[in-house]
């Protein structure tokens, strides 16, 4: 009797257990090759993805926002209106890569992601990090090349992995079309006629990104020439400090920044007054909501800045209506229908009035 | 070497160096253009030359040279005072946490996206505030060895400020604020302008007044508290005054230049080798050497490549080997 009793409870329990276990054990997996050439087994259906850094979170938000488990940092007040309703309230989950690691692996596991995604430079550091985290957590970790030119391919690849290939195709086509329009127009503009651009960073405007850095790729892509050029053959990249004398020597005819403090001071500063860009009033402030238009971080958000910059560099060729462009981009990429007030604020920002 | 001779030679070298530095830079300015510009500046002749030369010389290079001299002199002077006060040649101006405190102030300013003058103001205030706090803590603890307690409080609060800076670096936007904080902590004169020099100079001069007036008593402080007290001075009160003066000088220049190490540690050493430990001669010698050294380093920083090299890196590359050599040569007097 006792034995039979055990069986009466034991059998249904066993069946229940196998019901729970079987779907996991039988769950389809597929093999994906990431930009680093790593082959990774990922689940057939992916519903939750942890973004390893800010660029990855933007890529994910654009392609499949419902899979995003959180933002590397909570969206700020001025950014929130430009992120679609449920997603602006996602928690801050830290970052695994980028500059400095603030995520706790246990917390990452706690969000139960099916996948960890990183988007940016494919370097040995990040490859080893991907392998280490994947080995430690057992969660597949994909590394996607974040170079500007790779944007369409990255959109397609991530959309394919997340099971929304049509969306990826649509976004990739948009980017390819933007690139193609630019290339067609730029083909007629010789190098010497292109604007000489300085990207001013930092509160004093004296930090910049060297030509060839991921932070300044957009300048060349939009048809400008970066004045912070270490010269041919130099392998130097990245963010550097420069001096006002060096800038007077390089004499850029166009300056782009996203720092409102610097932007408001440059007009009255006697040291900057002699620089061609200031004399010709060709200093521009980039909006940074919800993400930077030209950089900060270097992700798909730069496509918005590409259209804007090309319009500033060559107003006669890219004279499309910035309002229409912005509204369409924010709708397609950021899932938000901008009302007139929100759009006005962005356009005023792009025209040098950042508001409060 | 006799002190007047050393001072004359050093002063001459600094003046020659300053003129040479004014002629050096990415924008080519010839000697003739230099004197033309100076003549036009102080004469009434109408300017026929490139107006950029005027801007570069008088608004960019000369303020920057003045800043390099001021910062170097102040750091070396403060280092001399601290080394004498603590009777220890391994002491640098940031021993009581002034640099860490100033760094924290600047990091807060950058984190809050404040304009440059506010960042400098916060750096200055936090630099002074940290040392004041160190002094309060040391007084509250009241150990048997007042200098030791003071130094240890400085180390502790400096480390705490360093931890707060690290926290801000983690919270800061990695694409925007983090590089700015990092550059600030490495020190640079790249964005210095006349108003910065005008802002920092009073702090340095005010700090210098008690040092010059009480230069003889500084020698007594180097004998140790008991002997100083036996000679009829109040070591506790003098120490507060000297620490306040040296801190004011350091905080004033760190606010405009960022954190620049090694100058305040190494320059007093070499000056001591040159003219001996008498504070009366040591202070001006060390200050002149600091001024000349930072002028040299800053000229390298702005001309070595087309971008700026942070000063803190260059001073470390020069300072560390020199310091090791000084340690090996085994001089012990201060």
Interface residues (C-beta under 8 A of the other chain):
Chain A: X54 X73 X95 X98 X99 X100 X102 X201 X202 X203 X204 X206 X207 X210 X215 X228 X230 X231 X239 X240 X241 X242 X243 X244 X245 X246 X248 X249 X258 X259 X260 X261 X265 X270 X271 X274 X292 X295 X296 X297 X298
Chain B: X25 X26 X27 X51 X52 X55 X56 X59 X60 X61 X110 X113 X114 X115 X116 X119 X169 X170 X173 X174 X175 X176 X178 X179 X180 X183 X188 X190 X191 X193 X302 X305 X306 X307 X308 X310
